[in-house]
Amino acid sequence: MGQDQAKQQIEKGLQLYRSNQTEKALQVWMKVLEKSADLVGRFRVLGCLVTAHSEMGRYKEMLKFAVVQIDTARELEDADFLLESYLNLARSNEKLCEFHKTISYCKTCLGLPGTRAGAQLGGQVSLSMGNAFLGLSLFQKALESFEKALRYAHNNDDAMLECRVCCSLGSFYAQVKDYEKALFFPCKAAELVNDYGKGWSLKYRAMSQYHMAVAYRLLGHLGSAMECCEESMKIALQHGDRPLQALCLLCFADIHRSRGDLEALDAIEKAQDLAEEVGNKLSQLKLHCLSEGIYRSKGLQRELRAQVVRFHECVEETELYCGLCGESIGERNSRLQALPCSHIFHLRCLQNNGTRSCPNCCRSSMKPGFV
């Protein structure tokens, strides 16, 4: 397939994708990837595949195409392509809750020599880094990154980026329990969608509605929360976005729990199945915590013990525990500290231990090697 034909097929795929014929678009792009020898064309179609799989919530596939795109960028020996591909790799790992890897790839992006793409993608790099810091509960660093991304958006009149940052800020303030701001920012995102988002993916509307639902629920406005969550779920079902469906089910469960409804456990179980299917470990942790609280309140000791065991297994898998005291990180409010190697500990444990070296790294270096 020649360069011109590859361009035509990529554009054909984009037209199908914009008209919500996603599977047909993917077939067109995969055909280009299989038959085109043009590196630039292959790079562009890989970018389309990364974006499409991201918006559908197929994060493992997204990562696979991002890795291939990195290799293509290296063959092209172009700094702009390399920056774009590293950003896609960072986003893929962010979606899979591999937050340390996300931060590492974002730092690689920021460390690349001056590129034309840097001015356009710098805000998106900051946003992805902020989401990763938030996933690790490094709130100050997360807020700094979000504010930097917001400045990029304002300076470049990038309403789409501003919308995404507002959704992330909504999540940030929900976690630090400033519920008024947790509602303000997704409402701002929804305004941006209404004003500028005619040609945008419906994913933006779905995400703003989801974050509004979370904030309304936290503020006790359960009717508004249910309305927003239903709107988000409708779009998620339409696009086949399974991770967003899982988030909506989690929100539904929270709403029912706040009302004292028995439907909460059913919604949690469905959300757990989806979270496990897509490999979202952070959502799995939250769902185990929710189930644990419900079973404890009902005095169901056997079910409670099962959830506690599953929670700690998930903590082990995500390495979200302090290497000094062994307690899980993120289960309750506590001050944390990341060492230069990016391993995280309770601040009090580091202060009490008084060591400058990382205990996790020391243990790894002492493991026996096999020849």
PAKOL-319916 format. One record per residue (C-alpha): chain; residue number from 1; y, z, x. Coordinates in steps of 0.5 Angstrom, whole numbers, always signed. Example, Ala and Ser with C-alpha at 12.3 -4.5 7.8 and 13.67 -1.06 7.14 Angstrom:
PAKOL-319916
<marba ch="A" i="1" Y="-9" Z="+16" X="+25"/>
<marba ch="A" i="2" Y="-2" Z="+14" X="+27"/>
This chain:
PAKOL-319916
<marba ch="A" i="1" Y="+0" Z="+0" X="+0"/>
<marba ch="A" i="2" Y="+7" Z="-2" X="+3"/>
<marba ch="A" i="3" Y="+13" Z="+2" X="+3"/>
<marba ch="A" i="4" Y="+17" Z="-1" X="-3"/>
<marba ch="A" i="5" Y="+10" Z="-1" X="-7"/>
<marba ch="A" i="6" Y="+10" Z="+6" X="-5"/>
<marba ch="A" i="7" Y="+17" Z="+8" X="-7"/>
<marba ch="A" i="8" Y="+16" Z="+4" X="-14"/>
<marba ch="A" i="9" Y="+9" Z="+8" X="-15"/>
<marba ch="A" i="10" Y="+13" Z="+15" X="-13"/>
<marba ch="A" i="11" Y="+19" Z="+13" X="-18"/>
<marba ch="A" i="12" Y="+13" Z="+12" X="-24"/>
<marba ch="A" i="13" Y="+10" Z="+18" X="-23"/>
<marba ch="A" i="14" Y="+17" Z="+22" X="-23"/>
<marba ch="A" i="15" Y="+18" Z="+18" X="-30"/>
<marba ch="A" i="16" Y="+12" Z="+20" X="-32"/>
<marba ch="A" i="17" Y="+13" Z="+28" X="-30"/>
<marba ch="A" i="18" Y="+20" Z="+28" X="-33"/>
<marba ch="A" i="19" Y="+17" Z="+26" X="-40"/>
<marba ch="A" i="20" Y="+11" Z="+31" X="-39"/>
<marba ch="A" i="21" Y="+6" Z="+27" X="-38"/>
<marba ch="A" i="22" Y="+4" Z="+31" X="-32"/>
<marba ch="A" i="23" Y="-4" Z="+29" X="-31"/>
<marba ch="A" i="24" Y="-2" Z="+22" X="-31"/>
<marba ch="A" i="25" Y="+4" Z="+23" X="-26"/>
<marba ch="A" i="26" Y="-1" Z="+27" X="-21"/>
<marba ch="A" i="27" Y="-6" Z="+21" X="-22"/>
<marba ch="A" i="28" Y="-1" Z="+16" X="-19"/>
<marba ch="A" i="29" Y="+2" Z="+20" X="-14"/>
<marba ch="A" i="30" Y="-5" Z="+22" X="-11"/>
<marba ch="A" i="31" Y="-7" Z="+14" X="-11"/>
<marba ch="A" i="32" Y="+0" Z="+13" X="-7"/>
<marba ch="A" i="33" Y="-3" Z="+19" X="-2"/>
<marba ch="A" i="34" Y="-10" Z="+16" X="-1"/>
<marba ch="A" i="35" Y="-7" Z="+8" X="+0"/>
<marba ch="A" i="36" Y="+0" Z="+9" X="+3"/>
<marba ch="A" i="37" Y="+0" Z="+9" X="+11"/>
<marba ch="A" i="38" Y="+8" Z="+10" X="+11"/>
<marba ch="A" i="39" Y="+9" Z="+17" X="+13"/>
<marba ch="A" i="40" Y="+16" Z="+17" X="+10"/>
<marba ch="A" i="41" Y="+13" Z="+15" X="+3"/>
<marba ch="A" i="42" Y="+7" Z="+20" X="+4"/>
<marba ch="A" i="43" Y="+12" Z="+26" X="+6"/>
<marba ch="A" i="44" Y="+16" Z="+24" X="-1"/>
<marba ch="A" i="45" Y="+9" Z="+24" X="-5"/>
<marba ch="A" i="46" Y="+7" Z="+31" X="-2"/>
<marba ch="A" i="47" Y="+13" Z="+34" X="-4"/>
<marba ch="A" i="48" Y="+12" Z="+31" X="-11"/>
<marba ch="A" i="49" Y="+5" Z="+34" X="-11"/>
<marba ch="A" i="50" Y="+8" Z="+41" X="-8"/>
<marba ch="A" i="51" Y="+13" Z="+42" X="-14"/>
<marba ch="A" i="52" Y="+9" Z="+39" X="-19"/>
<marba ch="A" i="53" Y="+3" Z="+44" X="-18"/>
<marba ch="A" i="54" Y="+8" Z="+50" X="-17"/>
<marba ch="A" i="55" Y="+11" Z="+49" X="-24"/>
<marba ch="A" i="56" Y="+4" Z="+49" X="-27"/>
<marba ch="A" i="57" Y="+2" Z="+55" X="-23"/>
<marba ch="A" i="58" Y="-3" Z="+52" X="-19"/>
<marba ch="A" i="59" Y="-1" Z="+55" X="-13"/>
<marba ch="A" i="60" Y="-7" Z="+54" X="-8"/>
<marba ch="A" i="61" Y="-7" Z="+47" X="-9"/>
<marba ch="A" i="62" Y="+1" Z="+48" X="-8"/>
<marba ch="A" i="63" Y="-1" Z="+51" X="-1"/>
<marba ch="A" i="64" Y="-6" Z="+45" X="+0"/>
<marba ch="A" i="65" Y="-1" Z="+40" X="+0"/>
<marba ch="A" i="66" Y="+4" Z="+44" X="+3"/>
<marba ch="A" i="67" Y="+0" Z="+44" X="+9"/>
<marba ch="A" i="68" Y="-1" Z="+37" X="+9"/>
<marba ch="A" i="69" Y="+6" Z="+36" X="+9"/>
<marba ch="A" i="70" Y="+7" Z="+40" X="+15"/>
<marba ch="A" i="71" Y="+3" Z="+36" X="+19"/>
<marba ch="A" i="72" Y="+6" Z="+29" X="+16"/>
<marba ch="A" i="73" Y="+13" Z="+32" X="+18"/>
<marba ch="A" i="74" Y="+10" Z="+33" X="+25"/>
<marba ch="A" i="75" Y="+8" Z="+26" X="+26"/>
<marba ch="A" i="76" Y="+15" Z="+24" X="+24"/>
<marba ch="A" i="77" Y="+18" Z="+28" X="+29"/>
<marba ch="A" i="78" Y="+24" Z="+29" X="+24"/>
<marba ch="A" i="79" Y="+28" Z="+36" X="+24"/>
<marba ch="A" i="80" Y="+30" Z="+35" X="+17"/>
<marba ch="A" i="81" Y="+23" Z="+33" X="+14"/>
<marba ch="A" i="82" Y="+20" Z="+39" X="+18"/>
<marba ch="A" i="83" Y="+25" Z="+44" X="+15"/>
<marba ch="A" i="84" Y="+23" Z="+42" X="+8"/>
<marba ch="A" i="85" Y="+16" Z="+42" X="+9"/>
<marba ch="A" i="86" Y="+16" Z="+49" X="+12"/>
<marba ch="A" i="87" Y="+20" Z="+51" X="+6"/>
<marba ch="A" i="88" Y="+15" Z="+49" X="+2"/>
<marba ch="A" i="89" Y="+10" Z="+53" X="+6"/>
<marba ch="A" i="90" Y="+14" Z="+59" X="+5"/>
<marba ch="A" i="91" Y="+14" Z="+58" X="-3"/>
<marba ch="A" i="92" Y="+7" Z="+57" X="-3"/>
<marba ch="A" i="93" Y="+5" Z="+63" X="+0"/>
<marba ch="A" i="94" Y="+11" Z="+67" X="-4"/>
<marba ch="A" i="95" Y="+7" Z="+65" X="-10"/>
<marba ch="A" i="96" Y="+1" Z="+67" X="-7"/>
<marba ch="A" i="97" Y="+4" Z="+74" X="-6"/>
<marba ch="A" i="98" Y="+3" Z="+73" X="+2"/>
<marba ch="A" i="99" Y="+10" Z="+76" X="+3"/>
<marba ch="A" i="100" Y="+9" Z="+77" X="+11"/>
<marba ch="A" i="101" Y="+8" Z="+70" X="+12"/>
<marba ch="A" i="102" Y="+13" Z="+67" X="+7"/>
<marba ch="A" i="103" Y="+18" Z="+71" X="+11"/>
<marba ch="A" i="104" Y="+15" Z="+68" X="+18"/>
<marba ch="A" i="105" Y="+16" Z="+61" X="+15"/>
<marba ch="A" i="106" Y="+23" Z="+62" X="+12"/>
<marba ch="A" i="107" Y="+25" Z="+65" X="+19"/>
<marba ch="A" i="108" Y="+22" Z="+59" X="+22"/>
<marba ch="A" i="109" Y="+27" Z="+55" X="+18"/>
<marba ch="A" i="110" Y="+33" Z="+59" X="+19"/>
<marba ch="A" i="111" Y="+31" Z="+58" X="+27"/>
<marba ch="A" i="112" Y="+30" Z="+50" X="+27"/>
<marba ch="A" i="113" Y="+36" Z="+46" X="+30"/>
<marba ch="A" i="114" Y="+42" Z="+44" X="+26"/>
<marba ch="A" i="115" Y="+40" Z="+39" X="+21"/>
<marba ch="A" i="116" Y="+43" Z="+35" X="+15"/>
<marba ch="A" i="117" Y="+38" Z="+39" X="+10"/>
<marba ch="A" i="118" Y="+40" Z="+45" X="+13"/>
<marba ch="A" i="119" Y="+46" Z="+46" X="+9"/>
<marba ch="A" i="120" Y="+42" Z="+43" X="+2"/>
<marba ch="A" i="121" Y="+36" Z="+48" X="+3"/>
<marba ch="A" i="122" Y="+39" Z="+54" X="+6"/>
<marba ch="A" i="123" Y="+40" Z="+57" X="+0"/>
<marba ch="A" i="124" Y="+33" Z="+56" X="-2"/>
<marba ch="A" i="125" Y="+30" Z="+59" X="+4"/>
<marba ch="A" i="126" Y="+35" Z="+65" X="+3"/>
<marba ch="A" i="127" Y="+32" Z="+66" X="-4"/>
<marba ch="A" i="128" Y="+25" Z="+65" X="-2"/>
<marba ch="A" i="129" Y="+26" Z="+70" X="+3"/>
<marba ch="A" i="130" Y="+29" Z="+75" X="-2"/>
<marba ch="A" i="131" Y="+23" Z="+74" X="-7"/>
<marba ch="A" i="132" Y="+19" Z="+76" X="-1"/>
<marba ch="A" i="133" Y="+23" Z="+82" X="+1"/>
<marba ch="A" i="134" Y="+23" Z="+84" X="-6"/>
<marba ch="A" i="135" Y="+15" Z="+83" X="-7"/>
<marba ch="A" i="136" Y="+15" Z="+88" X="-1"/>
<marba ch="A" i="137" Y="+20" Z="+93" X="-4"/>
<marba ch="A" i="138" Y="+25" Z="+92" X="+2"/>
<marba ch="A" i="139" Y="+30" Z="+92" X="-3"/>
<marba ch="A" i="140" Y="+36" Z="+92" X="+1"/>
<marba ch="A" i="141" Y="+34" Z="+86" X="+5"/>
<marba ch="A" i="142" Y="+32" Z="+83" X="-2"/>
<marba ch="A" i="143" Y="+39" Z="+84" X="-4"/>
<marba ch="A" i="144" Y="+42" Z="+81" X="+2"/>
<marba ch="A" i="145" Y="+38" Z="+75" X="+2"/>
<marba ch="A" i="146" Y="+40" Z="+74" X="-6"/>
<marba ch="A" i="147" Y="+47" Z="+75" X="-5"/>
<marba ch="A" i="148" Y="+47" Z="+70" X="+1"/>
<marba ch="A" i="149" Y="+43" Z="+65" X="-4"/>
<marba ch="A" i="150" Y="+48" Z="+66" X="-9"/>
<marba ch="A" i="151" Y="+54" Z="+64" X="-4"/>
<marba ch="A" i="152" Y="+50" Z="+58" X="-2"/>
<marba ch="A" i="153" Y="+50" Z="+56" X="-10"/>
<marba ch="A" i="154" Y="+57" Z="+57" X="-11"/>
<marba ch="A" i="155" Y="+59" Z="+54" X="-5"/>
<marba ch="A" i="156" Y="+55" Z="+47" X="-6"/>
<marba ch="A" i="157" Y="+56" Z="+47" X="-14"/>
<marba ch="A" i="158" Y="+48" Z="+48" X="-15"/>
<marba ch="A" i="159" Y="+47" Z="+51" X="-22"/>
<marba ch="A" i="160" Y="+40" Z="+50" X="-21"/>
<marba ch="A" i="161" Y="+39" Z="+54" X="-15"/>
<marba ch="A" i="162" Y="+44" Z="+59" X="-18"/>
<marba ch="A" i="163" Y="+40" Z="+60" X="-24"/>
<marba ch="A" i="164" Y="+34" Z="+61" X="-20"/>
<marba ch="A" i="165" Y="+37" Z="+67" X="-16"/>
<marba ch="A" i="166" Y="+40" Z="+70" X="-23"/>
<marba ch="A" i="167" Y="+33" Z="+70" X="-25"/>
<marba ch="A" i="168" Y="+31" Z="+74" X="-18"/>
<marba ch="A" i="169" Y="+37" Z="+78" X="-19"/>
<marba ch="A" i="170" Y="+34" Z="+80" X="-26"/>
<marba ch="A" i="171" Y="+27" Z="+82" X="-23"/>
<marba ch="A" i="172" Y="+31" Z="+86" X="-17"/>
<marba ch="A" i="173" Y="+35" Z="+90" X="-22"/>
<marba ch="A" i="174" Y="+29" Z="+92" X="-27"/>
<marba ch="A" i="175" Y="+25" Z="+94" X="-21"/>
<marba ch="A" i="176" Y="+31" Z="+99" X="-18"/>
<marba ch="A" i="177" Y="+32" Z="+101" X="-26"/>
<marba ch="A" i="178" Y="+39" Z="+98" X="-27"/>
<marba ch="A" i="179" Y="+37" Z="+95" X="-34"/>
<marba ch="A" i="180" Y="+44" Z="+93" X="-36"/>
<marba ch="A" i="181" Y="+44" Z="+88" X="-30"/>
<marba ch="A" i="182" Y="+37" Z="+87" X="-31"/>
<marba ch="A" i="183" Y="+39" Z="+84" X="-37"/>
<marba ch="A" i="184" Y="+46" Z="+81" X="-35"/>
<marba ch="A" i="185" Y="+43" Z="+76" X="-29"/>
<marba ch="A" i="186" Y="+38" Z="+73" X="-34"/>
<marba ch="A" i="187" Y="+43" Z="+72" X="-39"/>
<marba ch="A" i="188" Y="+47" Z="+68" X="-34"/>
<marba ch="A" i="189" Y="+41" Z="+64" X="-32"/>
<marba ch="A" i="190" Y="+40" Z="+62" X="-39"/>
<marba ch="A" i="191" Y="+47" Z="+60" X="-40"/>
<marba ch="A" i="192" Y="+47" Z="+56" X="-34"/>
<marba ch="A" i="193" Y="+41" Z="+52" X="-37"/>
<marba ch="A" i="194" Y="+44" Z="+51" X="-44"/>
<marba ch="A" i="195" Y="+51" Z="+48" X="-40"/>
<marba ch="A" i="196" Y="+47" Z="+44" X="-34"/>
<marba ch="A" i="197" Y="+40" Z="+44" X="-36"/>
<marba ch="A" i="198" Y="+39" Z="+38" X="-40"/>
<marba ch="A" i="199" Y="+35" Z="+34" X="-35"/>
<marba ch="A" i="200" Y="+32" Z="+40" X="-32"/>
<marba ch="A" i="201" Y="+25" Z="+42" X="-32"/>
<marba ch="A" i="202" Y="+23" Z="+47" X="-38"/>
<marba ch="A" i="203" Y="+21" Z="+52" X="-33"/>
<marba ch="A" i="204" Y="+28" Z="+54" X="-32"/>
<marba ch="A" i="205" Y="+29" Z="+56" X="-39"/>
<marba ch="A" i="206" Y="+22" Z="+59" X="-39"/>
<marba ch="A" i="207" Y="+23" Z="+64" X="-33"/>
<marba ch="A" i="208" Y="+30" Z="+66" X="-36"/>
<marba ch="A" i="209" Y="+27" Z="+68" X="-43"/>
<marba ch="A" i="210" Y="+22" Z="+72" X="-39"/>
<marba ch="A" i="211" Y="+26" Z="+76" X="-35"/>
<marba ch="A" i="212" Y="+31" Z="+77" X="-41"/>
<marba ch="A" i="213" Y="+25" Z="+79" X="-45"/>
<marba ch="A" i="214" Y="+23" Z="+84" X="-39"/>
<marba ch="A" i="215" Y="+30" Z="+87" X="-39"/>
<marba ch="A" i="216" Y="+30" Z="+88" X="-47"/>
<marba ch="A" i="217" Y="+24" Z="+91" X="-47"/>
<marba ch="A" i="218" Y="+26" Z="+96" X="-42"/>
<marba ch="A" i="219" Y="+33" Z="+97" X="-46"/>
<marba ch="A" i="220" Y="+28" Z="+99" X="-52"/>
<marba ch="A" i="221" Y="+31" Z="+93" X="-56"/>
<marba ch="A" i="222" Y="+23" Z="+91" X="-57"/>
<marba ch="A" i="223" Y="+25" Z="+85" X="-63"/>
<marba ch="A" i="224" Y="+29" Z="+81" X="-58"/>
<marba ch="A" i="225" Y="+24" Z="+82" X="-52"/>
<marba ch="A" i="226" Y="+19" Z="+80" X="-57"/>
<marba ch="A" i="227" Y="+23" Z="+74" X="-59"/>
<marba ch="A" i="228" Y="+25" Z="+72" X="-52"/>
<marba ch="A" i="229" Y="+17" Z="+73" X="-49"/>
<marba ch="A" i="230" Y="+15" Z="+68" X="-55"/>
<marba ch="A" i="231" Y="+20" Z="+63" X="-53"/>
<marba ch="A" i="232" Y="+17" Z="+63" X="-46"/>
<marba ch="A" i="233" Y="+10" Z="+63" X="-47"/>
<marba ch="A" i="234" Y="+11" Z="+57" X="-52"/>
<marba ch="A" i="235" Y="+14" Z="+53" X="-46"/>
<marba ch="A" i="236" Y="+8" Z="+56" X="-41"/>
<marba ch="A" i="237" Y="+3" Z="+54" X="-46"/>
<marba ch="A" i="238" Y="+6" Z="+47" X="-47"/>
<marba ch="A" i="239" Y="+6" Z="+46" X="-39"/>
<marba ch="A" i="240" Y="+0" Z="+49" X="-37"/>
<marba ch="A" i="241" Y="+3" Z="+54" X="-33"/>
<marba ch="A" i="242" Y="-2" Z="+60" X="-33"/>
<marba ch="A" i="243" Y="+1" Z="+65" X="-28"/>
<marba ch="A" i="244" Y="+7" Z="+65" X="-33"/>
<marba ch="A" i="245" Y="+2" Z="+66" X="-39"/>
<marba ch="A" i="246" Y="+0" Z="+72" X="-35"/>
<marba ch="A" i="247" Y="+7" Z="+75" X="-34"/>
<marba ch="A" i="248" Y="+8" Z="+74" X="-41"/>
<marba ch="A" i="249" Y="+2" Z="+77" X="-43"/>
<marba ch="A" i="250" Y="+4" Z="+83" X="-39"/>
<marba ch="A" i="251" Y="+10" Z="+83" X="-42"/>
<marba ch="A" i="252" Y="+7" Z="+83" X="-49"/>
<marba ch="A" i="253" Y="+3" Z="+89" X="-47"/>
<marba ch="A" i="254" Y="+9" Z="+93" X="-45"/>
<marba ch="A" i="255" Y="+12" Z="+91" X="-52"/>
<marba ch="A" i="256" Y="+6" Z="+93" X="-55"/>
<marba ch="A" i="257" Y="+5" Z="+100" X="-51"/>
<marba ch="A" i="258" Y="+12" Z="+101" X="-52"/>
<marba ch="A" i="259" Y="+11" Z="+101" X="-60"/>
<marba ch="A" i="260" Y="+4" Z="+105" X="-59"/>
<marba ch="A" i="261" Y="+0" Z="+99" X="-61"/>
<marba ch="A" i="262" Y="-7" Z="+98" X="-60"/>
<marba ch="A" i="263" Y="-6" Z="+91" X="-58"/>
<marba ch="A" i="264" Y="-3" Z="+93" X="-51"/>
<marba ch="A" i="265" Y="-10" Z="+93" X="-48"/>
<marba ch="A" i="266" Y="-12" Z="+86" X="-51"/>
<marba ch="A" i="267" Y="-6" Z="+83" X="-48"/>
<marba ch="A" i="268" Y="-7" Z="+87" X="-41"/>
<marba ch="A" i="269" Y="-15" Z="+84" X="-41"/>
<marba ch="A" i="270" Y="-13" Z="+77" X="-42"/>
<marba ch="A" i="271" Y="-7" Z="+78" X="-37"/>
<marba ch="A" i="272" Y="-12" Z="+81" X="-32"/>
<marba ch="A" i="273" Y="-17" Z="+75" X="-33"/>
<marba ch="A" i="274" Y="-11" Z="+70" X="-32"/>
<marba ch="A" i="275" Y="-8" Z="+74" X="-26"/>
<marba ch="A" i="276" Y="-15" Z="+74" X="-22"/>
<marba ch="A" i="277" Y="-16" Z="+66" X="-24"/>
<marba ch="A" i="278" Y="-10" Z="+64" X="-20"/>
<marba ch="A" i="279" Y="-10" Z="+70" X="-15"/>
<marba ch="A" i="280" Y="-4" Z="+73" X="-16"/>
<marba ch="A" i="281" Y="-6" Z="+80" X="-13"/>
<marba ch="A" i="282" Y="+1" Z="+83" X="-15"/>
<marba ch="A" i="283" Y="+0" Z="+82" X="-22"/>
<marba ch="A" i="284" Y="-7" Z="+85" X="-22"/>
<marba ch="A" i="285" Y="-4" Z="+91" X="-19"/>
<marba ch="A" i="286" Y="+1" Z="+92" X="-24"/>
<marba ch="A" i="287" Y="-4" Z="+91" X="-30"/>
<marba ch="A" i="288" Y="-9" Z="+96" X="-27"/>
<marba ch="A" i="289" Y="-3" Z="+101" X="-27"/>
<marba ch="A" i="290" Y="-2" Z="+100" X="-34"/>
<marba ch="A" i="291" Y="-9" Z="+100" X="-36"/>
<marba ch="A" i="292" Y="-10" Z="+107" X="-32"/>
<marba ch="A" i="293" Y="-4" Z="+110" X="-36"/>
<marba ch="A" i="294" Y="-6" Z="+108" X="-43"/>
<marba ch="A" i="295" Y="-13" Z="+110" X="-41"/>
<marba ch="A" i="296" Y="-11" Z="+117" X="-39"/>
<marba ch="A" i="297" Y="-6" Z="+118" X="-45"/>
<marba ch="A" i="298" Y="-13" Z="+117" X="-49"/>
<marba ch="A" i="299" Y="-17" Z="+121" X="-45"/>
<marba ch="A" i="300" Y="-22" Z="+116" X="-44"/>
<marba ch="A" i="301" Y="-24" Z="+118" X="-37"/>
<marba ch="A" i="302" Y="-30" Z="+113" X="-35"/>
<marba ch="A" i="303" Y="-25" Z="+107" X="-36"/>
<marba ch="A" i="304" Y="-20" Z="+111" X="-33"/>
<marba ch="A" i="305" Y="-24" Z="+112" X="-27"/>
<marba ch="A" i="306" Y="-26" Z="+105" X="-27"/>
<marba ch="A" i="307" Y="-19" Z="+102" X="-27"/>
<marba ch="A" i="308" Y="-17" Z="+107" X="-21"/>
<marba ch="A" i="309" Y="-23" Z="+104" X="-17"/>
<marba ch="A" i="310" Y="-20" Z="+97" X="-18"/>
<marba ch="A" i="311" Y="-13" Z="+99" X="-17"/>
<marba ch="A" i="312" Y="-15" Z="+102" X="-10"/>
<marba ch="A" i="313" Y="-20" Z="+96" X="-8"/>
<marba ch="A" i="314" Y="-14" Z="+91" X="-10"/>
<marba ch="A" i="315" Y="-9" Z="+95" X="-5"/>
<marba ch="A" i="316" Y="-14" Z="+94" X="+0"/>
<marba ch="A" i="317" Y="-14" Z="+87" X="-1"/>
<marba ch="A" i="318" Y="-7" Z="+86" X="-1"/>
<marba ch="A" i="319" Y="-6" Z="+91" X="+5"/>
<marba ch="A" i="320" Y="-1" Z="+95" X="+1"/>
<marba ch="A" i="321" Y="-2" Z="+102" X="+4"/>
<marba ch="A" i="322" Y="+1" Z="+106" X="+9"/>
<marba ch="A" i="323" Y="-3" Z="+106" X="+16"/>
<marba ch="A" i="324" Y="-1" Z="+113" X="+17"/>
<marba ch="A" i="325" Y="-3" Z="+117" X="+11"/>
<marba ch="A" i="326" Y="-7" Z="+112" X="+8"/>
<marba ch="A" i="327" Y="-4" Z="+112" X="+1"/>
<marba ch="A" i="328" Y="-2" Z="+106" X="-3"/>
<marba ch="A" i="329" Y="+5" Z="+103" X="-3"/>
<marba ch="A" i="330" Y="+9" Z="+101" X="-9"/>
<marba ch="A" i="331" Y="+5" Z="+106" X="-14"/>
<marba ch="A" i="332" Y="+11" Z="+111" X="-14"/>
<marba ch="A" i="333" Y="+18" Z="+111" X="-11"/>
<marba ch="A" i="334" Y="+18" Z="+112" X="-4"/>
<marba ch="A" i="335" Y="+22" Z="+110" X="+2"/>
<marba ch="A" i="336" Y="+19" Z="+105" X="+6"/>
<marba ch="A" i="337" Y="+20" Z="+102" X="+13"/>
<marba ch="A" i="338" Y="+18" Z="+96" X="+16"/>
<marba ch="A" i="339" Y="+16" Z="+96" X="+24"/>
<marba ch="A" i="340" Y="+18" Z="+89" X="+28"/>
<marba ch="A" i="341" Y="+11" Z="+87" X="+27"/>
<marba ch="A" i="342" Y="+12" Z="+87" X="+20"/>
<marba ch="A" i="343" Y="+7" Z="+93" X="+18"/>
<marba ch="A" i="344" Y="+10" Z="+97" X="+13"/>
<marba ch="A" i="345" Y="+9" Z="+105" X="+13"/>
<marba ch="A" i="346" Y="+12" Z="+111" X="+9"/>
<marba ch="A" i="347" Y="+19" Z="+113" X="+13"/>
<marba ch="A" i="348" Y="+17" Z="+120" X="+12"/>
<marba ch="A" i="349" Y="+10" Z="+118" X="+16"/>
<marba ch="A" i="350" Y="+14" Z="+115" X="+21"/>
<marba ch="A" i="351" Y="+19" Z="+120" X="+22"/>
<marba ch="A" i="352" Y="+13" Z="+126" X="+22"/>
<marba ch="A" i="353" Y="+9" Z="+122" X="+27"/>
<marba ch="A" i="354" Y="+14" Z="+120" X="+32"/>
<marba ch="A" i="355" Y="+11" Z="+114" X="+35"/>
<marba ch="A" i="356" Y="+14" Z="+108" X="+37"/>
<marba ch="A" i="357" Y="+8" Z="+104" X="+37"/>
<marba ch="A" i="358" Y="+5" Z="+101" X="+31"/>
<marba ch="A" i="359" Y="-2" Z="+105" X="+29"/>
<marba ch="A" i="360" Y="-4" Z="+98" X="+25"/>
<marba ch="A" i="361" Y="-3" Z="+94" X="+31"/>
<marba ch="A" i="362" Y="-6" Z="+99" X="+36"/>
<marba ch="A" i="363" Y="-13" Z="+100" X="+31"/>
<marba ch="A" i="364" Y="-13" Z="+92" X="+31"/>
<marba ch="A" i="365" Y="-13" Z="+92" X="+39"/>
<marba ch="A" i="366" Y="-18" Z="+97" X="+40"/>
<marba ch="A" i="367" Y="-23" Z="+93" X="+35"/>
<marba ch="A" i="368" Y="-29" Z="+91" X="+40"/>
<marba ch="A" i="369" Y="-30" Z="+84" X="+41"/>
<marba ch="A" i="370" Y="-36" Z="+79" X="+41"/>
<marba ch="A" i="371" Y="-38" Z="+74" X="+46"/>
